[in-house]
Every structure is written in C-alpha cells, then in structure tokens.
Amino acid sequence: MPIIQAVDRALRILDLFDEHNTELKITDISDRMGLHKSTVHSLLKTLKAHGYIEQNPENGKYKLGLKLVERGNFVLNSLDIRTIAKRHLIDLSHKTGLTVHLVILDGKEGVYIDKVEGTSGIVMYSRIGRRVPIHSSAVGKVLVAFQSQEVIQKILDGYDYVPHTSNTITNEQDFLKELEKVRKLGFAIDNQENEPGVQCVAVPVRDHLGQVVAAISMSSPIAGIQEETLENMIVLLKQTADEVSQQLGYGIHQQKLGLTI
C-alpha cells in the first residue's frame, strides 16, 4: 500500500518535537525535513488548523498543540492495563514514598504509560509517553527477558547499545546474560545504568495467557538503598504485580496449568 506523502511529511514534522526541542523555527523544520520553506509552511498551516501545532506569538516558533494531549489521553484511557493498575501503583508509592512506573514494550523500546510520583524528593527523568531503552533500564530488561527467543532475537537484531552511564551494558553478549539472570530471579535491576545516582527495580505483569504485557518499577536514589531496603522493594513490587496480573486474568492461566493461585 503506497504511503501518502503529505501525511507522511506532516507526521514526520510532529516527530521532530521532543523534550529537547519543544519549539522550532520554520527554518529548523525545513532544514531537518529537507524541504522548501513554502512546503513546510503549508504543512504547518494545516496542522495548526487542526490543533496539532501551535505558534508562539512572541517568537514565531512552532510547538506541539493541545490536540495531541487530547488524542494521547484517548489512547492511554483505552489501555485497560493502565486503568486496572492505577490503584495498585498509587498504593505502592504511598507505602514506600518512591516513584512507581508502569511500562509496556513498543518495538525495541519501553514506553511509560503511567507514573506515580514518590515523596522522596528525587527528580526522575521520566514522564508518561516517554520512551526508555531496553538495555539500560530495569523495565526494559523485564519486558524483553520473558519474550520468546525468536522475539528477543528480532528485537536485538541491529540494536544500538548506547552507553548512558559507565554502568550501561554495551553489547549483546552481556545483555543476553543479564536477561537470563532476570528470568531466574523474576525481577530486574538498573544499577545506575540509565541515570547516574538512581537505582530501579522492575517486575513483570502477566495477562490471562501468562504473557508478560507490562513491567512495574520503583526508583530510588542509590544512596538510600540498603540490601534490606532493596529486598523489601522487590517483595512489594512482586505483590503489586501479582495483584495486577490476577485482575488481568492470570489466575485463569494458572488454573489451566494446574498451579496454585
């Protein structure tokens, strides 16, 4: 099926904006797209008319419009797992004072679909909708580890192990070893691999088929984690993930296998 060029260009313009590029001049967009300014102007005018792009009246720069927030909320609210997990995430954050995330796998990255801020005071470089690398995050490791070998190999084919800190895993061999460890333990740890000074622990959430469909994680300053604290985090995370999994029908899967719930 052929791609409609104008639609493709409009969507590519939206993709140019992120947390580092919240506003762009038309010349910036033109240069990055490799298109003439008149073409870009027409595309921006159309996106602006529909509320997907706004223009700052003070500097003339363009930014994403509120229509995207509206549409994004429609998508998030349609995710049953987010609705089911919400209460459990809040309870977990209240018990620990830590920031809690709910993440799903999308292609070769994790995507935050929910977040409950903790009271610890640490500023987490995360937000709903943000993508997170699989090789340097606890949630990413969990989301990949429990996939089939065929799916894992497909994900890792051509994967770029970008080093985010000195602790980041930077090659496939070490990452596969890490995934094996995650499968054996039933949880994953990001030990300052994605953000300096931050340690994250994540566990899997399973659906009625027993498949891992999401990961729940807690994050804490590395200075505040003792061995006993870490063990307690893992216990609470597993309890929370089990509760969410049961509501997603995992108990039915266990019954079919003749397991005790």
Buried (B, 14 or more C-beta within 10 A) or exposed (E): EEEEEEEEBBEBBEEBBEEEEEBBEBEBBBEBBEBEEEEBBBBBEEBBEEBBBBBEEEEEBBEBBEBBEEEEEEEBEEBEBBEBBBEBBEBBBEEBEBBBBBBBBEEBBBBBBBBBEBEBEBEBEBEBBBBBBBBBBBBBBBBBBBBEEEEBEEBBEEBEBEEBBEEBBEEBEEBBEBBEBBBEEBBBBBBBBBBEEBBBBBBBBBBBEBBBBBBBBBBBEEEEBEEEEBEEBBEBBBBBBBBBBBBBBBBBBBEEEEEEE
